[in-house]
Amino acid sequence: MPMRTIDDLDLAGKRVLVRSDLNVPLDDGKITDDGRIRASLPTIEALRERGARVVVCAHLGRPKGEAKPEFSLAPVAARLGELLGTEVAFAADTAGESARATVDGLADGQVALLENLRFEPGETSKDDAERGAFADRLAALADAYVGDGFGAVHRKHASVFDVPARLPHAAGGLIATEVGVLRRLTDDVERPYAVVLGGSKVSDKLGVIDNLLGKADRILIGGGMVFTFLKAQGHEVGKSLLEEDQLDTVRAYLARAEENGVEFVLPVDVVAATAFSADAEHDVVAADAIPADRLGLDIGPESGKLFAERLADARTVFWNGPMGVFELAPYANGTRAVAQGLIDSGAFTVVGGGDSAAAVRTLGFDENAFSHISTGGGASLEYLEGKTLPGLQALED
């Protein structure tokens, strides 16, 4: 079903509630990566240019229905204002007196940010009536709704699913772009199609591996999840991260891949350390010979070369999850090698998910060297699993 865009709505002088994804990492109240704020700017600026009164709503972290100061969006409002080059009014609550007064004070082209949606229990409630009551209060602040928080569209939350049903609605530019990219990974794939999966847990990626076994030409596995694959093949993994309860599932995936002609690429070496620390003693060891008293914290240099080789001829690449603990310098090289491999391939490259996107920025890569950096890790994965995403369903007409 088609989704309307902001070009299809008359928004001049109207109060427009924009659901953005501003869920940025904070350290002691300071934003450590503003990538998601930057990604939200084009839609907000487009609404300002159309003379809308822009009311931005978003969540931060998991305050679980309580107003907790450490999850306040106040630092985000300040950064958003800096990036827009204009003051952003900040409401001290989400849909209460402060929100109403803040919205009432907006002139055409001005922007406000409401306090963290998840300070309200109704935002994430499983109870339709409780969620609906909060959606009524949010919808009362606006004349139209624009969904632009792709990172939240897999959630059946009030601001994502219920509010669009109560207002004229459209998809923002970010969601329209993300959906277009994901269609290129599912419906209209240029081959060879390679998928690189990392991160800590196999269980987080089960659905996507299951679905991709019928779509991808090769699947490269790194990160903490790789040790469950190595163990499934009968290798010693020492003290490395391991999901024992997934071993049978992983064995079944490896067997299915062989039957379907999908190439599974696993590391041939790993960086194994005595402890989870940058200062720990660490060495490169063969992937099938990890010492019993060590834990793997990155793919090794030969694996980095192997992965780059298996990406070189790809025409489409989707990457989700780092290859190691990239935040610690000794264990960043595998992730660096994969990022460079994507760039060198010349393929249509999609970096999906918060950790991979953060790694790209942390390791100093030019974001423009990749075809697309997704703002929605979980949402991207669920789309690739073939699931219906409530936030996209709500925007369809």
Secondary structure, 3 states (H helix, E strand, C coil): CCECEHHHCCCCCCEEEEECCCCCCEECCEECCCHHHHHHHHHHHHHHHCCCEEEEECCCCCCCCCCCHHHCCHHHHHHHHHHHCCCEEECCCCCCHHHHHHHHCCCCCCEEECCCHHHCHHHHCCCHHHHHHHHHHHHCCCCEEEECCHHHCCCCCHHHHHHHHHCCEEECHHHHHHHHHHHHHHCCCCCCEEEEECCCCCHHHHHHHHHHCCCCCEEEECCCCHHHHHHHCCCCCCCCCCCHHHHHHHHHHHHHHHHHCCEEECCCEEEEECCCCCCCCEEEEECCCCCCCCEEEEECHHHHHHHHHHHCCCCEEEEECCCCCCCCHHHCHHHHHHHHHHHHHCCEEEECCHHHHHHHHHCCCCHHHCCEECCCHHHHHHHHCCCCCHHHHHHEC
